[in-house]
Amino acid sequence: MDVPAKEIAPSRLYGGEAPDVRQARRRAAFIAAGLTLFGTVGYRKTNMRSLCKAAGLTDRYFYESFVDMEDLLEAVYDERIGQMQLHVLAAINAVDEKSDWDAMVTAALNALFKFVEDPVTARVVWLEVLGVSPRIDQRYAASLQFFVTFLQQLTQHNFPRWIPDDTRANLVSRAVISAVSGSAMNWLLSHYREPRDEVIAALKIVFNGLLLQAKLSR
């Protein structure tokens, strides 16, 4: 039986915002507060009281979007790593000559390490997510795999005979991405002792090893 339109209660607006918009705004506030606290005092030292104070909201609103603090950590990590991936992809796409391996590698590393220069983001992405739980470990591994897969695709685009599914090719790609991740972590822990250009120049030597392996596949 159809319900008359006048009997269907519309979503209540508050301050000109629909309920789902208000919830999304509160969720974003907790993610921003989580990033600040996890990236400064640390995930394990952040409690609900300090989080709610930083977000300017109560725990009632926290639980409308998150199950627990680990759930928030995953959301914060996803937001930061997602932005990092987008910036790296945009930097590569901005390279005029898509077959210029050196230009693409330089652009990608510059985009990534500009993110690393933000110590709050870097601490969350490379330190605070480690060893929290098997669930977060899997999320961290998935983000590394994204970069491994992308590197394999980029290499195959330039060198069609490069076979990413080949065991050695896969191991080489993982080794390169691990070198980038390890360098980012060490750069953060050293309080950015070396200039960014020096870190990138060192990593390009590693990428050139992948380039040599790909050329041998021709």
VEXDREN-2710 file (C-alpha; in Angstrom, 1 decimal):
% VEXDREN-2710
k/r/px/py/pz
1/MET/0.0/0.0/0.0
2/ASP/1.4/3.4/-1.0
3/VAL/2.1/5.9/1.7
4/PRO/0.9/9.5/0.8
5/ALA/3.8/11.8/0.1
6/LYS/2.7/14.1/2.9
7/GLU/3.1/11.3/5.4
8/ILE/6.7/10.7/4.5
9/ALA/8.8/12.6/7.0
10/PRO/11.7/14.4/5.3
11/SER/15.2/14.2/6.8
12/ARG/15.6/16.9/9.4
13/LEU/17.9/19.7/8.7
14/TYR/20.0/21.3/11.4
15/GLY/21.8/24.5/10.7
16/GLY/21.1/23.9/7.0
17/GLU/22.9/20.5/7.0
18/ALA/21.3/17.1/6.4
19/PRO/22.1/14.4/9.0
20/ASP/24.5/12.5/6.8
21/VAL/26.4/15.7/6.0
22/ARG/26.8/16.4/9.7
23/GLN/28.0/12.9/10.4
24/ALA/30.5/13.1/7.6
25/ARG/31.8/16.4/9.0
26/ARG/32.1/14.9/12.5
27/ARG/33.9/11.9/11.1
28/ALA/36.4/14.1/9.2
29/ALA/37.0/16.1/12.5
30/PHE/37.9/12.8/14.3
31/ILE/40.2/11.8/11.4
32/ALA/42.0/15.2/11.5
33/ALA/42.3/15.0/15.3
34/GLY/43.5/11.4/15.1
35/LEU/46.2/12.4/12.6
36/THR/47.4/15.2/14.8
37/LEU/47.5/13.1/18.0
38/PHE/48.8/9.8/16.4
39/GLY/51.5/11.8/14.6
40/THR/52.7/13.7/17.7
41/VAL/52.0/11.9/21.0
42/GLY/51.5/8.6/19.3
43/TYR/48.7/6.1/18.7
44/ARG/49.3/4.1/21.9
45/LYS/49.3/7.3/24.1
46/THR/46.1/8.7/22.6
47/ASN/43.0/8.2/24.7
48/MET/39.4/9.0/24.1
49/ARG/39.4/12.1/26.2
50/SER/42.3/13.7/24.4
51/LEU/40.9/12.7/21.0
52/CYS/37.4/14.2/21.7
53/LYS/39.0/17.4/23.0
54/ALA/41.1/17.7/19.9
55/ALA/38.0/17.0/17.7
56/GLY/35.7/19.3/19.7
57/LEU/33.2/16.5/19.9
58/THR/32.0/13.9/22.4
59/ASP/32.6/10.1/22.4
60/ARG/29.0/9.6/21.4
61/TYR/29.8/11.0/18.0
62/PHE/33.0/9.0/17.8
63/TYR/31.1/5.8/18.0
64/GLU/28.7/6.7/15.3
65/SER/31.6/6.4/12.8
66/PHE/34.2/4.2/14.4
67/VAL/34.2/0.9/16.4
68/ASP/37.3/1.7/18.4
69/MET/40.6/3.6/18.3
70/GLU/42.1/1.0/16.0
71/ASP/39.3/1.7/13.5
72/LEU/40.2/5.4/13.6
73/LEU/43.9/4.6/13.1
74/GLU/43.0/2.6/9.9
75/ALA/40.9/5.5/8.7
76/VAL/43.7/8.0/9.3
77/TYR/46.2/5.8/7.6
78/ASP/43.9/5.2/4.6
79/GLU/43.4/9.0/4.2
80/ARG/47.1/9.8/4.3
81/ILE/48.3/6.9/2.2
82/GLY/45.5/7.5/-0.3
83/GLN/46.6/11.2/-0.7
84/MET/50.2/10.0/-1.1
85/GLN/49.2/7.6/-3.9
86/LEU/47.3/10.3/-5.7
87/HIS/50.1/12.8/-5.6
88/VAL/52.6/10.2/-6.8
89/LEU/50.4/9.2/-9.7
90/ALA/49.7/12.8/-10.6
91/ALA/53.4/13.6/-10.6
92/ILE/54.1/10.7/-13.0
93/ASN/51.2/11.7/-15.3
94/ALA/52.6/15.2/-15.5
95/VAL/55.9/14.0/-17.0
96/ASP/55.8/15.0/-20.7
97/GLU/57.6/12.1/-22.1
98/LYS/56.2/8.9/-20.6
99/SER/59.1/6.8/-21.8
100/ASP/61.6/9.0/-19.9
101/TRP/62.4/6.5/-17.0
102/ASP/64.6/9.0/-15.1
103/ALA/62.1/11.8/-15.3
104/MET/59.2/9.6/-14.1
105/VAL/61.3/8.1/-11.2
106/THR/62.4/11.5/-10.1
107/ALA/58.9/12.9/-10.2
108/ALA/57.5/10.0/-8.3
109/LEU/60.1/10.1/-5.6
110/ASN/59.9/13.9/-5.2
111/ALA/56.1/13.7/-4.7
112/LEU/56.4/10.9/-2.2
113/PHE/59.2/12.5/-0.1
114/LYS/57.4/15.8/0.0
115/PHE/54.8/13.9/2.0
116/VAL/57.5/12.4/4.2
117/GLU/58.7/15.9/5.0
118/ASP/55.5/16.3/7.1
119/PRO/56.6/14.5/10.3
120/VAL/53.1/14.0/11.5
121/THR/52.0/12.1/8.3
122/ALA/55.3/10.2/8.2
123/ARG/55.1/9.1/11.8
124/VAL/51.6/7.7/11.2
125/VAL/52.4/6.0/7.9
126/TRP/55.8/4.5/8.8
127/LEU/55.8/4.1/12.5
128/GLU/52.5/4.2/14.4
129/VAL/50.8/1.5/12.3
130/LEU/53.5/-1.0/12.8
131/GLY/52.7/-4.0/15.1
132/VAL/49.3/-2.7/16.2
133/SER/47.3/-5.8/15.1
134/PRO/47.2/-8.4/12.2
135/ARG/44.4/-6.3/10.7
136/ILE/46.5/-3.1/10.5
137/ASP/49.5/-5.1/9.4
138/GLN/47.5/-6.4/6.5
139/ARG/46.4/-2.9/5.6
140/TYR/50.0/-1.7/5.7
141/ALA/51.1/-4.7/3.5
142/ALA/48.3/-3.8/1.0
143/SER/49.6/-0.3/0.6
144/LEU/53.1/-1.5/-0.1
145/GLN/51.6/-4.0/-2.6
146/PHE/49.9/-1.1/-4.4
147/PHE/53.3/0.5/-5.1
148/VAL/54.9/-2.8/-6.0
149/THR/52.1/-3.4/-8.6
150/PHE/52.3/0.1/-9.9
151/LEU/56.1/-0.1/-10.3
152/GLN/55.7/-3.4/-12.2
153/GLN/53.1/-1.8/-14.5
154/LEU/55.3/1.2/-15.1
155/THR/58.3/-0.9/-15.9
156/GLN/56.4/-3.1/-18.3
157/HIS/55.0/0.0/-20.0
158/ASN/58.6/1.0/-20.8
159/PHE/59.9/-2.5/-21.3
160/PRO/57.2/-4.7/-22.8
161/ARG/59.2/-7.9/-22.4
162/TRP/59.5/-7.3/-18.6
163/ILE/57.2/-10.0/-17.0
164/PRO/55.9/-8.8/-13.6
165/ASP/54.7/-12.3/-12.8
166/ASP/58.2/-13.7/-13.1
167/THR/59.6/-14.6/-9.7
168/ARG/62.8/-12.6/-10.0
169/ALA/61.0/-9.6/-11.4
170/ASN/58.5/-9.6/-8.6
171/LEU/61.3/-9.9/-6.0
172/VAL/63.2/-7.1/-7.6
173/SER/60.1/-4.8/-7.6
174/ARG/59.5/-5.6/-3.9
175/ALA/63.1/-4.9/-3.0
176/VAL/62.9/-1.5/-4.7
177/ILE/59.7/-0.5/-2.9
178/SER/61.1/-1.7/0.4
179/ALA/64.2/0.4/-0.2
180/VAL/62.0/3.5/-0.7
181/SER/59.9/2.7/2.4
182/GLY/63.0/2.0/4.5
183/SER/64.6/5.2/3.3
184/ALA/61.5/7.2/4.2
185/MET/61.4/5.8/7.7
186/ASN/65.2/6.4/8.3
187/TRP/64.9/9.9/7.0
188/LEU/62.1/10.6/9.5
189/LEU/64.0/9.0/12.4
190/SER/67.2/11.0/11.5
191/HIS/65.1/14.2/11.7
192/TYR/65.7/14.8/8.0
193/ARG/69.5/14.9/8.4
194/GLU/70.2/14.6/4.7
195/PRO/68.8/16.9/2.0
196/ARG/65.8/15.5/0.2
197/ASP/67.7/15.6/-3.1
198/GLU/70.4/13.4/-1.7
199/VAL/67.9/10.8/-0.5
200/ILE/66.3/10.7/-3.9
201/ALA/69.6/10.6/-5.7
202/ALA/70.6/7.5/-3.7
203/LEU/67.3/5.8/-4.3
204/LYS/67.6/6.4/-8.1
205/ILE/70.6/4.2/-8.0
206/VAL/68.4/1.4/-6.7
207/PHE/65.8/2.2/-9.4
208/ASN/68.5/2.0/-12.0
209/GLY/69.2/-1.6/-10.9
210/LEU/65.6/-2.4/-11.8
211/LEU/66.1/-0.6/-15.1
212/LEU/69.1/-2.8/-15.8
213/GLN/67.1/-5.9/-15.0
214/ALA/64.3/-4.8/-17.3
215/LYS/66.7/-4.1/-20.1
216/LEU/68.1/-7.5/-19.9
217/SER/64.6/-8.9/-20.4
218/ARG/64.4/-7.3/-23.9
END
